[in-house]
Structures are given as C-alpha cells and as structure tokens.
Amino acid sequence: MRQARGLAAAATLALLASGCSLVGSESDEATDASDASATADSSGSAAGGTVTLVTHDSFYLPKKLIKQFESETGYTLELRSVGDAGSLTSQLVLTQDDPIGDVAFGVDNTFGSRALDNDVFAPADLDLPDGVAEHALPGDDDGTMVAVDDASVCVNVDTAWFDEQGIEPPTTLDDLTDPTYEDLFVTSGATTSSPGFAFLLTTIAAYGDDWQSYWSDLLDNGAKVDRGWEDAYQVDFTAGGGNGDRPIVLSYDSSPAFTTDGEGGTTTAALLDTCFQQTEYAGVLTNAENPEGAQAVLTWLTSDAVQAALPESMYVFPVVEGTALPTDWAQFAVQPDDPWTVDPADVAENRDTWLADWQDVVSR
C-alpha cells in the first residue's frame, strides 16, 4: 500500500524536479491554437496579435486558463520552452538584443542576478497584488522581475520508516552527519540538478567558509549523491517509487502533500530547518516586439485564477496574499518561516567556483 502511494507521489513530484514539459503533443497544440483563434474571432478581439511567453520546460497551466487569457485579452499566447532555469537564463542573456519572445517566466533567485546584470528584463509598470512585492529579488531596484511563485528545497524524511524502526528522525543539517543516520541520506548532485544546487547553497548559507568540511562529514557518514531528483526520490528513498533503503532524501516543502496515507495523515515530513527558498519570476523582455502583450501576461500570471492553479499545476506555492491552497497542501505542505538564503549577487559571482569545489569534495 505504501509503495503504491509512493509511486503516485513520485510520478507527480517528478514533474517539478525533472523539467519535463507538460504543454502537450503537437496535435493538442494545434487543436488549442484553432480553438483559441475561433474564440478570438467570435469575440471580435483578435487584433491583439501574438504574445510569446518563453519558459522553462516545467511550465504548465490548465488549457482553460490559457483560453481564458486569450479570450479576455485578444492576444494569442504562444509558449516557447528552452530547458531548465539555467538554460532559460542563458538563452535570454544571449538573445537580449533580439529576444526569442516578449515575456519570460522561470528565472529564479539563483539566476536572477545574471539576468539583471545583462538587462534581460524591462521595468514592469504594473499594479501588483498584495504579496508579490514581498518576494522581490534583491538588487532589482527597477522592478523588472515579477515574483510568480515560490517553493523551498528541503530535506524530507520517511516518518513511517522511523516510527517502525523506533528511531527519532533528524531535524537539522547537523543531524545528517550524526552516526545515528549513517547511510540513510540521499541527495541529488549540485552540478546535475536544480534541487541539488539549492542544497549546496543551503550548506554554504549555514556553514560559510566551512561548507566543504560539512560536506566531507556528510559523505563520511554515508550520504549518497545521485545524478538527479528522480533517482534520489523514486529509487533510493524508502517512501518513493521503488524499493529504496534510504529514509532521508532531498526534496521539497510541498512533498508531504503527495504522500498522504488515506487516513488523514501523511507518511513523510519536510525538515523546515534545512530549507532553501526558490522564487520564480516573470518579466517583459527588453526589446520585445509586443511589450503590451507581455504586460498582459504578467497581469495574468499574478491573477487569482492562475495563482490558485499553481499548486496542482506546477507544485509550487502562490505568492499573492490570500490565495487558497488545496486541502492536502494546506494541511501537509508546510513552508519554512526562515529558510536559508544566499544573496543572488553572491551566487552569480561564485557559482562556478562553488560547483568546482563541490565536485572536488564529492570526488575524493
């Protein structure tokens, strides 16, 4: 029973960490385009033209919301995905003079400074809903990047496994180096996965110049480093999709909402003292052909309807204040009060060095 629930949870959560596109098949897209065109024609508002939204591969919103946007604004929305958040940022920087779209979504706080330094985004002249400004990217004094969602990468534990073994689960980063938890933790690599890099940043924030020593202690205590989140969660985690033997895994603060036991509880928990917050932003691209359409997309992404759809569509938390969460999220997807952070400018300056040093430590 637990394994079946784990399979369902892992399949759902994989969409968040793997970068798999859910936009649909070519035939689906053709049908959607035809439907949208018909809607615009019938409303007499087709003069808005096309607005191109550039995203990472994990972007997904229900088709009805996209059709609603097109019907209400007169714009036809074209989606263009270009890989993960890092690839997206690189493409936006390289094409800054001749952008590949009008508006972009998916640059997060670990890549935001690079976008700012290269003038990727133009100022967003919008009246934003309550809550959005609280997630502003440090250093974005011109308000070019609009927060859309956030989520935190956190260590998760299989609480059912620990109950069965009669062992208290860990609660802190320090606990992961305790012999009590030897050979029990699995994480994804910092050079090969977004959550893995976020965990590296967590340890840098927590231990400063001693972070490499912490990683040495972590590895000496039997921590396993997998290539990606899917291997760690689906294969090695005891509450994941396979026959894993490690009850401590790197995942997300939302993960426990997907491991409910059918009896009003959940079999996993996120360790809120180990979390690193990731916020995703959208912005009008500098030199966009359709800046008015881009502004309309920003308004749409921060609308009540889109914000309410984010948890079950992209498995992230809305940023607009007062947005209701799904029942399981409200009960089990607990966000940290004080997540670890690293200044985006420091990330931009030190990313390559940190990754090279991390690779040296795990290769010893």
Residue, then its C-alpha position, 0 to 999 in steps of 0.5 A: m500500500r505504501q509503495a503504491r502511494g509512493l509511486a503516485a507521489a513520485a510520478t507527480l513530484a517528478l514533474l517539478a524536479s525533472g523539467c519535463s514539459l507538460v504543454g502537450s503533443e503537437s496535435d493538442e497544440a494545434t487543436d488549442a491554437s484553432d480553438a483559441s483563434a475561433t474564440a478570438d474571432s467570435s469575440g471580435s478581439a483578435a487584433g491583439g496579435t501574438v504574445t510569446l511567453v518563453t519558459h522553462d520546460s516545467f511550465y504548465l497551466p490548465k488549457k482553460l486558463i490559457k483560453q481564458f487569457e486569450s479570450e479576455t485579452g485578444y492576444t494569442l499566447e504562444l509558449r516557447s520552452v528552452g530547458d531548465a532555469g539555467s538554460l532559460t537564463s542563458q538563452l535570454v542573456l544571449t538573445q537580449d538584443d533580439p529576444i526569442g519572445d516578449v515575456a519570460f517566466g522561470v528565472d529564479n533567485t539563483f539566476g536572477s542576478r545574471a539576468l539583471d546584470n545583462d538587462v534581460f528584463a524591462p521595468a514592469d509598470l504594473d499594479l501588483p497584488d498584495g504579496v508579490a512585492e514581498h518576494a522581490l529579488p534583491g538588487d532589482d531596484d527597477g522592478t523588472m522581475v515579477a515574483v510568480d511563485d515560490a517553493s523551498v528545497c528541503v530535506n524530507v524524511d520517511t516518518a513511517w520508516f522511523d516510527e517502525q524502526g523506533i528511531e527519532p528522525p533528524t531535524t537539522l543539517d547537523d543531524l545528517t552527519d550524526p552516526t545515528y543516520e549513517d547511510l540513510f541520506v540521499t541527495s541529488g548532485a549540485t552540478t546535475s540538478s536544480p534541487g541539488f544546487a539549492f542544497l549546496l547553497t543551503t550548506i554554504a548559507a549555514y556553514g560559510d567558509d566551512w561548507q566543504s568540511y560539512w560536506s566531507d562529514l556528510l559523505d563520511n557518514g554515508a550520504k549518497v549523491d545521485r545524478g538527479w531528483e528522480d533517482a534520489y526520490q523514486v529509487d533510493f528513498t524508502a517512501g518513493g517509487g521503488n524499493g529504496d533503503r534510504p529514509i532521508v532524501l532531498s526534496y521539497d516543502s510541498s512533498p508531504a502533500f503527495t504522500t498522504d496515507g488515506e487516513g488523514g495523515t501523511t507518511t513523510a515530513a519536510l525538515l523546515d530547518t534545512c530549507f532553501q527558498q526558490t522564487e520564480y519570476a516573470g518579466v517583459l523582455t527588453n526589446a520585445e516586439n509586443p511589450e503590451g502583450a507581455q504586460a498582459v501576461l504578467t497581469w495574468l500570471t499574478s491573477d487569482a485564477v492562475q495563482a490558485a492553479l499553481p499548486e496542482s499545476m506546477y507544485v509550487f506555492p502562490v505568492v499573492e496574499g490570500t490565495a487558497l491552497p488545496t486541502d492536502w497542501a494546506q494541511f501537509a505542505v508546510q513552508p519554512d518561516d526562515p529558510w536559508t538564503v544566499d544573496p543572488a549577487d553572491v551566487a552569480e559571482n561564485r557559482d562556478t567556483w562553488l560547483a568546482d569545489w563541490q565536485d572536488v569534495v564529492s570526488r575524493 
